[in-house]
Amino acid sequence: LRSMLSLRSSMLAASSVSSLSGGVVVGVVRPFSASASASASAAAEGSPQAPSKKVSAPIKMFDLDGRYATALYQAAASQNKLDAVKRDFESLVQAAKGSPTFTSFCMDPVMSRDKKTLAISSLAADFKVDNVTANFIKVLAENGRLNSIFTISERFEEQVNASSGTFVVKVTSASEVAPDGLAALEKIVKENYVDANAKVKLDVTVDESIMGGFKLQIGERMIDKSVATKLNQLEQALHKM
């Protein structure tokens, strides 16, 4: 994987030719879909568009980042490119962790959408990412959603994992969880929230403010068994007496 050193030159190039772009309408949100991605890929390769199979995402996501992730999943799955797109996003996220410049570029609220679109398109070409990936991150830039690329990448990974029967469960605990505690949590999840035969991957975060207990997030579902929430509920009940 190349370094992110080319990003600065890409951004400068975008700035110098932005007045010639003409193809981006700022303020108009263009939806991303499997058919749109297929059309872009076919146009790039000079071939007629092949029909895309209809794909349903394994997890229903209702927030905006989740809907983008779902559209990406459907586009990649419909063209049998889930593995390629997953690798692309893993590489981009890994590169971003070592490049404050790239992270600042994505989060920059001042840079115009057309400049970001030109810069990210150049970057996608440098990385030689799949057409589905390139089209998707271009749409993010056009829609002013490039600042959500890292969250969308996480949600996309959730969809990919779920498609193979693996559910990523985000666990929030007041302290580090011992191995036997993790085994107990996994048992709780399988018995109550997912298929008993599913694979469960626990992603644990420590947050002392919950005071005890735990919180579980499985896709869009939140299960709050924290001491802090129980105390808050008790306090509210006392106020009503």
Sequence and secondary structure as in RCSB ss.txt:
>XXXX:A:sequence
LRSMLSLRSSMLAASSVSSLSGGVVVGVVRPFSASASASASAAAEGSPQAPSKKVSAPIKMFDLDGRYATALYQA
AASQNKLDAVKRDFESLVQAAKGSPTFTSFCMDPVMSRDKKTLAISSLAADFKVDNVTANFIKVLAENGRLNSIF
TISERFEEQVNASSGTFVVKVTSASEVAPDGLAALEKIVKENYVDANAKVKLDVTVDESIMGGFKLQIGERMIDK
SVATKLNQLEQALHKM
>XXXX:A:secstr
   TTHHHHHHHHHHHHGGGT    TT      HHHHHHHHHHHHTS          SS   SHHHHHHHHHHHH
HHHTT HHHHHHHHHHHHHHHHT HHHHHHHH SSS HHHHHHHHHHHHHHHT  HHHHHHHHHHHHTT GGGHH
HHHHHHHHHHHHHTTEEEEEEEESS   HHHHHHHHHHHHHHTS TTSEEEEEEEE GGG SSEEEEETTEEEE 
 HHHHHHHHHHHHHH 
